[in-house]
Amino acid sequence: MAGSGAWGRVHLLLLSVSSWSLISAQVMNTQTIQVPENKAIEIPCAAYASQSGTARVEWKFEKGSSIALVYYDAKVTDPYKDRVQYTPTGIRFTSVTRKDTGKYVCEVLWTGSGGTSQLRKSEVDLIVQVPPSKPIAKVPTSVTIGNKAVLTCTETDGSPPPTFQWYRDNILMPSNPKISEKFRNSSYTIDTKTGVLTIEPVTSFDTGDYFCEAQNNVGTAQKSEAIHLEATEVNVGGIVAAVVVLLIVLALVAFGIWFAYRRGFFSKRRDSTNKQVIYSQPSNRSDGEFKQTSSFLV
């Protein structure tokens, strides 16, 4: 019975949500609010306004593809009841965490004395501010001159998402290397949103110690560990030496095959395999007759 009661409540909830969705909503307001983590914040409901009739209010939390009810059926839902307070004009968090970042939707269904209904809706994008953590830089330690090098910087805690900068030998790398005397001999691009630094082509001037920095204007910017990148020349001498050694090995193999043929090694083996042994069958003969009955080679 307990299970059927829970299902019944879920069924009623789904019916309520679907019935509201059939009414065209009038969006009253959309705004963005930022608040530091662990602080209190009040989220207003611009859709609520004093007018004649009966108002039914619901609050929903949307994040990605998931939707959760914050205030429903005239009460705060269980996940929020210990830290959310409701008033007709808004909800108040006593303390927010980074998981509370998302969109809060206030829906007000007004029912007039004549039975007419009007649905109003307002939205608030809440950003809980979290300073970035120490980013992780991935830098190739050795790249051949003329090739492409891709350096990445990642950070997952900051809210809002941080932007990234790169440093070489403790000097900030400008977005356009041609405007800097220090970097004008380099050719690279920096994506400040993803933290990807692409150097193409790599030159000897790109050798150095690289690290990245993440910042989102919340707290202190964080820097990664420095990693050394070495731009190396193509080892032409080593390649030539390897080719020479390979040619010598091939020449020795060819000479060995030729020498074996000259000595008749392969022909003797072929002759020996072509020889067949034939045995004659004994015949009826008298003691005075002589016939060869021993085997011989053909």
C-alpha positions as CSV (number, residue, x, y, z in Angstrom):
1,M,0.0,0.0,0.0
2,A,2.9,2.3,0.8
3,G,4.3,1.7,-2.7
4,S,0.9,2.4,-4.4
5,G,0.6,5.6,-2.4
6,A,4.0,6.9,-3.5
7,W,3.1,6.1,-7.1
8,G,-0.1,7.9,-6.7
9,R,1.6,11.0,-5.6
10,V,4.1,10.8,-8.5
11,H,1.1,10.3,-10.9
12,L,-0.6,13.4,-9.5
13,L,2.6,15.4,-9.8
14,L,3.0,14.4,-13.5
15,L,-0.7,15.3,-14.2
16,S,-0.1,18.7,-12.6
17,V,3.0,19.4,-14.6
18,S,1.4,18.3,-17.8
19,S,-1.7,20.4,-17.2
20,W,0.4,23.5,-16.6
21,S,2.3,22.9,-19.7
22,L,-0.9,23.1,-21.8
23,I,-1.3,26.7,-20.7
24,S,0.7,29.3,-22.6
25,A,3.1,31.0,-20.2
26,Q,3.9,34.6,-20.2
27,V,7.6,35.1,-19.3
28,M,7.8,38.2,-17.1
29,N,11.5,38.4,-16.4
30,T,14.9,36.7,-16.9
31,Q,18.0,37.6,-14.9
32,T,21.3,36.4,-13.6
33,I,22.4,36.4,-10.0
34,Q,25.9,35.6,-8.7
35,V,26.7,34.8,-5.1
36,P,29.8,33.3,-3.3
37,E,29.6,29.8,-2.1
38,N,28.2,29.2,1.4
39,K,26.4,32.5,1.4
40,A,22.7,33.3,1.7
41,I,20.7,34.5,-1.3
42,E,17.1,35.4,-2.1
43,I,15.8,34.6,-5.6
44,P,12.9,36.8,-6.6
45,C,9.7,35.7,-8.4
46,A,9.0,38.4,-10.8
47,A,6.0,36.5,-12.1
48,Y,4.1,37.0,-8.8
49,A,2.0,40.2,-8.6
50,S,-0.9,41.1,-6.5
51,Q,-4.1,40.8,-8.4
52,S,-7.6,39.4,-8.0
53,G,-8.0,35.7,-8.0
54,T,-6.2,32.7,-6.6
55,A,-2.5,32.2,-7.2
56,R,-0.7,28.8,-7.2
57,V,3.1,29.0,-7.1
58,E,5.7,26.4,-8.1
59,W,9.5,26.7,-8.2
60,K,11.6,24.4,-10.4
61,F,15.3,23.9,-10.7
62,E,16.8,23.2,-14.1
63,K,20.3,22.0,-14.7
64,G,21.2,20.5,-18.1
65,S,18.4,18.0,-18.9
66,S,17.3,17.4,-15.3
67,I,14.4,19.2,-13.6
68,A,13.7,19.2,-9.8
69,L,10.9,20.7,-7.8
70,V,11.9,23.2,-5.1
71,Y,8.5,24.4,-4.0
72,Y,5.4,22.4,-4.9
73,D,1.9,21.8,-3.4
74,A,2.3,24.8,-1.1
75,K,5.4,23.4,0.6
76,V,9.2,23.2,0.1
77,T,10.2,19.8,-1.2
78,D,12.3,17.4,1.0
79,P,15.7,18.1,-0.7
80,Y,15.4,21.8,0.1
81,K,13.3,22.0,3.3
82,D,16.3,22.5,5.6
83,R,17.8,25.5,3.7
84,V,15.1,27.1,1.6
85,Q,12.4,29.5,2.9
86,Y,9.4,30.4,0.8
87,T,7.6,33.7,0.4
88,P,5.1,34.5,-2.4
89,T,7.6,36.9,-3.9
90,G,10.6,34.5,-3.9
91,I,12.6,31.8,-2.2
92,R,15.6,32.4,0.1
93,F,18.6,30.0,0.5
94,T,20.2,30.2,3.9
95,S,23.4,28.8,2.3
96,V,24.3,27.8,-1.3
97,T,26.8,25.3,-2.6
98,R,28.3,24.9,-6.1
99,K,25.7,22.3,-6.8
100,D,23.0,25.0,-6.6
101,T,24.3,26.6,-9.8
102,G,21.6,26.5,-12.4
103,K,18.2,28.0,-13.6
104,Y,15.4,28.6,-11.1
105,V,11.9,28.9,-12.7
106,C,9.0,30.5,-10.8
107,E,5.6,29.7,-12.3
108,V,2.4,31.3,-11.0
109,L,-0.9,30.1,-12.1
110,W,-3.6,32.7,-11.6
111,T,-7.3,31.6,-11.6
112,G,-9.8,34.4,-11.8
113,S,-13.4,34.5,-10.4
114,G,-14.8,33.7,-13.9
115,G,-12.7,30.5,-14.1
116,T,-10.1,32.0,-16.5
117,S,-6.5,31.0,-15.9
118,Q,-3.2,32.8,-16.7
119,L,0.2,31.3,-16.3
120,R,3.1,33.7,-15.6
121,K,6.7,32.6,-15.5
122,S,10.1,34.2,-14.5
123,E,13.6,32.8,-14.6
124,V,16.7,33.4,-12.6
125,D,20.1,32.0,-13.6
126,L,22.0,31.4,-10.4
127,I,25.8,31.2,-10.5
128,V,27.4,30.1,-7.2
129,Q,30.9,31.6,-7.3
130,V,33.7,29.2,-6.6
131,P,37.4,30.1,-7.1
132,P,39.4,27.9,-9.4
133,S,41.6,25.1,-8.1
134,K,45.1,24.5,-9.3
135,P,45.0,23.7,-13.0
136,I,46.7,20.8,-14.6
137,A,49.0,21.5,-17.6
138,K,50.0,18.9,-20.2
139,V,53.1,19.8,-22.1
140,P,55.1,17.6,-24.5
141,T,58.7,17.5,-23.2
142,S,60.3,17.2,-26.7
143,V,59.0,18.3,-30.1
144,T,60.8,18.1,-33.4
145,I,61.3,21.5,-35.1
146,G,58.8,22.0,-37.8
147,N,56.1,19.9,-36.2
148,K,53.0,20.9,-34.2
149,A,52.8,21.0,-30.4
150,V,49.5,21.0,-28.5
151,L,49.6,22.1,-24.8
152,T,46.4,21.7,-22.7
153,C,45.3,23.3,-19.4
154,T,42.3,21.9,-17.4
155,E,40.5,23.0,-14.3
156,T,37.1,21.7,-13.1
157,D,36.1,23.4,-9.9
158,G,35.8,27.1,-10.8
159,S,32.4,28.7,-11.1
160,P,31.8,30.5,-13.4
161,P,34.2,28.5,-15.6
162,P,37.6,30.2,-15.6
163,T,39.6,31.6,-18.5
164,F,43.2,30.5,-19.2
165,Q,46.5,32.2,-19.9
166,W,49.9,30.7,-20.7
167,Y,53.4,31.6,-19.6
168,R,56.8,30.8,-21.1
169,D,59.8,31.3,-18.9
170,N,57.6,33.2,-16.4
171,I,56.5,35.7,-19.1
172,L,52.9,36.1,-20.1
173,M,52.3,34.9,-23.7
174,P,50.2,37.5,-25.6
175,S,47.3,36.3,-27.7
176,N,49.1,37.7,-30.8
177,P,52.8,36.7,-30.7
178,K,53.7,39.3,-33.4
179,I,53.1,42.2,-31.1
180,S,55.7,41.1,-28.6
181,E,59.5,41.2,-29.2
182,K,59.9,38.2,-27.0
183,F,57.5,36.0,-28.9
184,R,57.5,37.5,-32.5
185,N,59.6,34.5,-33.7
186,S,56.9,32.0,-32.5
187,S,53.7,31.0,-34.2
188,Y,50.9,29.9,-31.9
189,T,47.3,30.3,-30.9
190,I,45.7,30.4,-27.5
191,D,42.1,29.4,-26.8
192,T,41.3,31.2,-23.5
193,K,38.1,29.3,-22.9
194,T,39.5,25.8,-23.4
195,G,43.0,26.4,-22.3
196,V,44.6,24.9,-25.4
197,L,47.9,26.4,-26.7
198,T,48.8,25.3,-30.2
199,I,52.3,26.0,-31.5
200,E,52.7,25.4,-35.2
201,P,55.3,25.1,-36.6
202,V,57.7,24.6,-33.6
203,T,60.9,26.5,-33.9
204,S,64.0,26.7,-31.7
205,F,62.6,29.8,-30.1
206,D,59.8,27.8,-28.5
207,T,62.1,25.9,-26.1
208,G,61.3,26.9,-22.5
209,D,59.4,26.3,-19.3
210,Y,55.6,26.5,-19.8
211,F,52.8,26.8,-17.2
212,C,49.1,28.0,-17.4
213,E,46.9,30.1,-15.1
214,A,43.2,29.8,-14.4
215,Q,41.1,32.8,-13.2
216,N,37.4,33.6,-13.0
217,N,37.5,36.8,-10.9
218,V,36.6,34.8,-7.8
219,G,39.4,34.4,-5.3
220,T,43.0,34.2,-6.4
221,A,44.1,33.0,-9.9
222,Q,45.8,29.6,-9.8
223,K,48.9,28.4,-11.7
224,S,49.9,25.0,-12.8
225,E,53.3,23.4,-12.4
226,A,55.9,24.4,-15.0
227,I,57.0,21.8,-17.6
228,H,60.0,22.2,-19.9
229,L,59.5,21.8,-23.6
230,E,62.6,21.2,-25.8
231,A,62.5,22.0,-29.5
232,T,64.9,19.4,-31.1
233,E,66.5,19.3,-34.6
234,V,65.9,16.4,-36.9
235,N,68.8,13.9,-36.5
236,V,70.0,13.8,-40.1
237,G,73.2,12.0,-39.2
238,G,71.4,9.3,-37.4
239,I,69.0,8.8,-40.3
240,V,71.9,8.5,-42.8
241,A,73.8,6.1,-40.6
242,A,70.7,3.9,-40.2
243,V,70.2,3.8,-44.0
244,V,73.9,2.9,-44.6
245,V,73.7,0.1,-42.1
246,L,70.6,-1.2,-43.7
247,L,72.2,-1.2,-47.2
248,I,75.3,-3.0,-45.9
249,V,73.0,-5.7,-44.3
250,L,71.1,-6.1,-47.6
251,A,74.4,-6.4,-49.5
252,L,75.7,-9.1,-47.2
253,V,72.6,-11.1,-47.6
254,A,72.7,-10.8,-51.4
255,F,76.4,-11.8,-51.4
256,G,75.6,-14.8,-49.2
257,I,72.9,-16.0,-51.6
258,W,75.1,-15.5,-54.6
259,F,78.1,-17.4,-53.0
260,A,75.8,-20.3,-52.1
261,Y,74.7,-20.6,-55.7
262,R,78.3,-20.4,-56.9
263,R,79.3,-23.3,-54.6
264,G,76.4,-25.3,-55.9
265,F,74.7,-25.7,-52.5
266,F,71.2,-25.1,-53.8
267,S,71.7,-27.3,-57.0
268,K,73.1,-30.3,-54.9
269,R,70.1,-30.1,-52.6
270,R,67.8,-30.1,-55.7
271,D,69.6,-33.1,-57.3
272,S,69.4,-35.1,-54.1
273,T,65.7,-34.5,-53.8
274,N,65.1,-35.6,-57.4
275,K,66.8,-39.0,-57.1
276,Q,64.5,-41.9,-56.7
277,V,65.2,-45.4,-55.5
278,I,63.6,-48.2,-57.6
279,Y,63.5,-51.7,-56.3
280,S,63.0,-54.7,-58.6
281,Q,60.7,-57.5,-57.7
282,P,62.2,-61.0,-57.5
283,S,61.2,-63.3,-60.4
284,N,60.8,-67.0,-60.7
285,R,64.1,-68.3,-62.2
286,S,66.0,-71.4,-62.3
287,D,69.3,-71.8,-60.4
288,G,71.2,-71.6,-63.7
289,E,69.7,-68.3,-64.7
290,F,71.3,-65.0,-63.8
291,K,69.2,-61.8,-63.5
292,Q,70.1,-58.6,-61.7
293,T,67.7,-58.1,-58.7
294,S,69.6,-55.5,-56.7
295,S,68.3,-51.9,-56.5
296,F,69.9,-49.1,-58.6
297,L,69.5,-45.4,-58.9
298,V,67.8,-43.7,-61.8
